[in-house]
Amino acid sequence: MNTISKIQEAEADNTFIPLLSVLGVGLAVQRLFFNSLHFDHAGRLVFNYYANNDLKETELFGFKTVKHACTNGLWLAGDQHKPTNVFLFFSAMEAIAFAHLNNSKFNGFGRCLFVALGVRPSKQQIDLLRKQYKDCKFHAVFTNDIIGKVCDCKASLWLTNKDCSFALADDIVTITAVTDKEFPKKISIGRSQFSYFSFHRQFGKRSNIKTHKPNGKNHLSFLGYLAHKNGF
């Protein structure tokens, strides 16, 4: 091992990101994401979202400031070359929280790619990932609310180049296939029963993703669960 490699390894072993440490994120996970973030003048974490190698948007995280991204760009972390698992999120901070809380379950997330889509995921983003990582297993790690559950379904549909519309009225979710057929398939599911699993069972669609939600119904996100766990 040359001198530069030794220095880089030593720096990685001593990675310490104060904001993440206060949240309780372990050093192993800090090292995993260290090269996919930077800091602004106020010490806040900055996550860059790119499309076609152009910077499109930034996500900010600080104790007094949180700014989400809304863009067609992507934030990527982890194995971008030959991953076996691709995890989809609304935000980079949610990816970090999820990784910390599930690090042992996935053996340190070797050969895993983390992708933040921003707060309004699109078929364009999923199409890009589907083509580039066609042999990977996809995981949806969206929020544990109606929006997150709809995005679970949309991501699953987009990965098979299909789509549906979702409408909520009177606590009923109505799902309609987006096709050119005269009588498109339509189903209805009660809001309290609606989930990715109830959708693919009733719609007759084969499940092609794994969804992850925080334990308990009191937490909408892994970041929220982590913050609560550490007294915030």
N, C-alpha and C positions, 0 to 999 in steps of 0.2 A: 504494500500500500504506500503511495507516494505521500509527500508532506501535505499537499493541498487536501487530499482525501482524508487524511488524519484530522486536519483542522476542521473540515466540514462535518466529519462524524462527531468530533468533540462538541462542536456547536449544536448539532442536532440533539445530542445526549443531554444538553443543558438548556434546551428550549424552555423558555418561561414567558408566558404571555399573561401579564397581570390580570386583565379583565377575565380571561378564561379561568385562571387559577382561583379567583374570588368566587366564580360560579361553581367551582368544584371540579372542573375538567382536568383529568389527569394528564401527566406529562406525555404519556404514550400517544394520546389523542391529539395533544397540542403539536407534537412532532408530525403527526399524520397530516395536519392541515397548515403547518407553518409556511410552506411555500405557496399557499393559495390565498394568502391575505397579506395586507400591510396596514400601516397606521397613518392616520392623518395628523395634522398639527396639534389637534386637541387630544391625541392619544386614543382616538376611537378606532375600532377595527373597520377596515375597508375591504369589501369583496367586489371584484370587478367581473362584469358580465360582458362577454364578447360574442360577436357574430361575424363570421368571415374575417377573423383576426382584427376586427375593429372594436374598440371599446364603446359599448352602447349605454351602459348604466352602471351605477354603483349601489351597493347595499352598505349601510352604515350601522354600527352597533356600538353604543356607549351607555353608561349608566343613566344619562339624562337625555340621550338622543337615540332613536331607532328609526331608520329609514329603509323601507323595503324597495325592491326593484320591480319595475313594471316594464318589461322589454321583451323583444324577440331574441335577445342574447342569452347566453348560458354561462353560469359559473361552474367550473369543474375542479375537482380535487380527487386525489387518489390515482389509481392505475388507469391512464388514458389510452394505453396501447393494447393490452390483452386482458381486459377485465373479464371475469366470469359472472359478476353481479353488478347491476346498475341500479342505484338508489335515487329516486326522484323526490325533490322537496320544493316547497315554496321559497325557502330562504337558506342561505349558507349557514346561519347560526343554528337553524333547526337541524341541519346535517351534523354539525359539531355536537350538539346536545344528544342527538340520537346515537352517534358513534360512541360517546362517552358512556351512555347508559346501556349499550349493547356490545361493548368492546369484547368481552369474554365470549359472548354467544357466537360471534363471528370470527373468533380467533385473530383479533387484531385487524380485521378487514384487509388482509392480503388479497390482491387481485380484485379489489372492489373499486368502483367508480361512483363518486358522489356528484350529483347534478342538481343545482338550484335553477329553477325555471322562472322565478319571480312570482308575483302574486296573480298573474293572469296567464297560466300556461296555454300554449297554442299547439295546434296540429303540426304547424311548421317545425316547432322545436322537437316534437316527438318523432316526426318523419326523419329528421336529421339523425337522431340517436338510433332509430330503428335500422336505418341503412348502415350506419357505421358500426353498430354493435349488435348485429342481427343474431348472433349465436349466444347472446347473454341472457341471463335470467333477470327480469325487471322487477323492482320493488317500488311500490308507491307509499311514500311516507308523508302524506298530507294531513291536515288538521282533522281532529275528531269532531267535526260539525258537518252540517249539510253541504257546505261548500267543498270541504275536503273530501267528503264521500262522493260528490258528483265528479270531482277531479280524479278520484280513483277510477271511476267508470269511464270517464273520457279518455284517460291515458290508456286504459285497456283497449278501448275501441280504436283509438288512433294507432296503436301498435299493430293492429290488424287492418289498417287502412279503411276503417268504418267510422260511423259517427251516429249519434243520437242527440235529440234535444231533450232538455230536462226542464220541467215547469212545476213550480210549487204553488198550490192554491188549496185553501181549507185543510191544511195539514196532509194533503195528498200530493205525492210526487208522481207526475205523469211523464212517462218516457216514450218518445216517438222516434222510430228509425228515420234517419235523414236519407231518403232514397228518392228515386224518380218514379217509384211505383204509385199507382193510383190509390191504393189502400195500404199505406205503410203500417208496419207492425207497431202496436201501441200497448203499453201496460201501465198499471197504476199500483203504487205501493204507499202504504201509510208512512208518514214522516218518521214516526218512532221505530218502524221496522226497516226503513230504507238503509241499505248498505251496499257495498260492492257485491257481497255474496248473495243478498236477496235479489239484486239486479240480474246477475248472471244466471241464477237459478230460474227466475221467472221469465227472463227474456230468452232463455235457451242458448245463451252464449257460453262457450267454453272459457273457463278461467285461465288467464295467461299471465297474471301478475300475482305477487304476494303483497298484501297490504299490512302496514304496521301502525298501530295506534298506542298511545300511552296507556298504562294501566289505570283503571278507574275512570268514571265518567266526569270527574271533577276537573280534569286537565284536558285542554283542547290540543296541546302540543307537547312535544318532548322538552322543548325549551321552557315552557311554562311549568312542567313537572319538575325539571331540574332546578329552576329558580325557587320554586316552593320548597323543594327538598333542602335547599341551602339557606332558607330563611328570608327570601326576598318577597 
